[in-house]
């Protein structure tokens, strides 16, 4: 599992690389910006949630996490 710091960074980088905002990602995965923010602030997320967040970016979980580890 990845820490919230890594997930936050991964989200931020992936959004910037795709020229998108958090609302776009929330809409793509069928959730609210508030819920997305809550997930980003959780201590740990399960793999299924990370996979769901990474999917709109056409990335695997490991690729998505690697963004935040750079």
N, C-alpha and C positions, 0 to 999 in steps of 0.2 A: 504494500500500500504506500501511497505517496503522501507526504505531508501537505498541509494546506498552503504553506509558503511556495512549494513547488507547483502545486495545481494553479494557484493564483498567477504565478509567473507564466506558466504554460498557456493559460487562457489569454493573458495579456499579449504575449508574443504571437500566438496563433491568430488572434483577432487583428493585430497590427499587420501581420504578414498578408492577411486576406482583405485588409481595408474595411473591416466590419466593426460593429459596435456590439456591446453585450446584449442589447435587445435582439439583434439579429440571431445570436446564438441561442438565446432563450426561446425565441419563436421556432427555430429549427429543431430544437429538442422537445418542444411542447411543454415548456415550463415558464415560470415568471422570472424576471430579473432578480426579484427578491430571493426566490429559491436558489437560483444560480449563485447568488452572493453567499447564501447560507452554506451551500456545498463548498464553495471556495474557502470559507472560513472554518470548516470542520477540521478537527485534528487529523482525521484520516477518512478517505473515501474508499468504498469497495470498488473492485475492478469493473463491475458492471456500470456503475455511475461514471467512472472515468471514461469507459468505452463509449457511453452515450454522449459525453461532452466532446470527445475526440472525433466522433463519426462525421459531423458536418465539415470537418477539416480534411476528411479522407486520410486520417492518420490512425495507426494502431495505438494501443495504450502505451506501449514502450516508446514509440516515436513522440507521442504527446508529452509523456513525462520527461523525456530527454530534453525537450525544449526548456523546461523549467529548471533543469539541472545544469544548464550551461552557465 
